[in-house]
Amino acid sequence: MVQQHDSKLIATDRLWPAGTRPSTDAIWRLLEEVPDPEVPVVNVVELGIVRDLNWRDDTLEVTITPTYSGCPATHFIEEEISAALNRAGLTNHRLVQRLAPAWTTDWITEAAREKLRAFGIAPPEGAASKRTLLGEDPEVTCPHCGSKHTEQVSEFGSTACKALYRCTECLEPFDYFKCI
Amino acid sequence: MTEKQALFEYLLRLGDSDMILAQRLCELVGHAPALEEEMAIGNVALDLLGQARSWLEYAAELEDAGRDADALAFLRNEREYRNLLIVEQANGNFADTMARQYLFDAWHYYLLQALKTSADDRIAAIAAKGLKEVTYHLRRSSAWIKRLGDGTDESHEKMQAAIDEIWTYSGEMMVADEADQLLQAAGIAADLEQVKQQWQAHVAATLAEATLTQPADDSYMQTGGKQGYHTEQLGFLLAEMQYLPRAYPGATW
């Protein structure tokens, strides 16, 4: 998928001359400037959405994975990634979707978890790989006051990836990034 | 029936059941009994729609006849739909909606768990992804069965009536036909006999905790959805769902 698209979210001054093949390390850093459209304090790399970067001859192959099957932001994220690459001169690229292994919140970096907390969203508690989801309620810490006295209001929140919680100490409601 | 034909049927059944239930749930957006429930219902619908797209995209590629997932969703008539009868049933009251959801979620959960190890890599990948989402669906719907069943006299009565009413559509989920058997032998489809046992155990435990009475084992079960024979409910649903792309072919916005 190669398309011209003016991003409203990102500004980058990086520009590689046509025909060059910058290192994938440099491209990873470029993609770290692409924010998640729903939670703009974190980027698509630290959320674990971009899985792989590979040069196939002169074409850059970007492997991405959707967070949830029906996440409406997936297409928008693809466009943002494509736009960032185009603006940096890497018009010769292709986005590939990969479903397996399925996206997990375990891939969200420590730095991103702190950013979520500062933004008012409780990051996922524990590791998805180590716990069974059925019948177990995680202990969720309030991102506002740090209290562990919180309760679930709803299993589902403002987006597919979040649940709705309330702090019984500071009384503030907050989003919890579900562990999957 | 060739394996390819069976696989196409199988993918349509998976995709259609997810999509029709998503469409039913979407009818409740703006009409749910509480804001939190509205968000939950909308989120479950979104997950199911996403899974439907994955199944139907695979079906379209396999068929290789110039139809994409949208064409499969919007340009087929009732008789060409392969969804289970249970998902096309009307929302009714909130107990009806949750009874339908729970019986489906419990089946869906064990089905995807089985498909995670399918010999078909693409099916295994879609199932593994969907299972994470369906785990949350099942958690929520089983909680509602218990809360309403073991709640007030009125909620108990309504929940019991809802289970009794929808029960006749639950058997079809576990009935294997030629396509199922062919693919099961190839290690691609789930063993519905195993899913049935897991489903029965989950349902028995949940209904017992909810103080609800499980309908008789030998209850009459409706079948036919998987083969394209539907209840009258589906036509009305499709009429609404398909109106726009049929009235304005190729419309974009």
Chai-1 contact restraints between the chains, C-beta under 6 A:
chainA,res_idxA,chainB,res_idxB,connection_type,confidence,min_distance_angstrom,max_distance_angstrom,comment,restraint_id
A,S69,B,D47,contact,1.0,0.0,6.0,A-B,restraint_1
A,S69,B,G50,contact,1.0,0.0,6.0,A-B,restraint_2
A,S69,B,Q51,contact,1.0,0.0,6.0,A-B,restraint_3
A,S69,B,K129,contact,1.0,0.0,6.0,A-B,restraint_4
A,S69,B,G130,contact,1.0,0.0,6.0,A-B,restraint_5
A,G70,B,L46,contact,1.0,0.0,6.0,A-B,restraint_6
A,G70,B,D47,contact,1.0,0.0,6.0,A-B,restraint_7
A,G70,B,L49,contact,1.0,0.0,6.0,A-B,restraint_8
A,G70,B,G50,contact,1.0,0.0,6.0,A-B,restraint_9
A,L99,B,A125,contact,1.0,0.0,6.0,A-B,restraint_10
A,L99,B,K129,contact,1.0,0.0,6.0,A-B,restraint_11
A,A100,B,A125,contact,1.0,0.0,6.0,A-B,restraint_12
A,A102,B,A128,contact,1.0,0.0,6.0,A-B,restraint_13
A,A102,B,K129,contact,1.0,0.0,6.0,A-B,restraint_14
A,L133,B,T135,contact,1.0,0.0,6.0,A-B,restraint_15
A,V153,B,E36,contact,1.0,0.0,6.0,A-B,restraint_16
A,S154,B,E36,contact,1.0,0.0,6.0,A-B,restraint_17
A,S154,B,A40,contact,1.0,0.0,6.0,A-B,restraint_18
A,E155,B,Y136,contact,1.0,0.0,6.0,A-B,restraint_19
A,E155,B,R140,contact,1.0,0.0,6.0,A-B,restraint_20
A,F156,B,M39,contact,1.0,0.0,6.0,A-B,restraint_21
A,F156,B,A40,contact,1.0,0.0,6.0,A-B,restraint_22
A,F156,B,N43,contact,1.0,0.0,6.0,A-B,restraint_23
A,A160,B,N43,contact,1.0,0.0,6.0,A-B,restraint_24
A,A160,B,L46,contact,1.0,0.0,6.0,A-B,restraint_25
A,I180,B,K132,contact,1.0,0.0,6.0,A-B,restraint_26
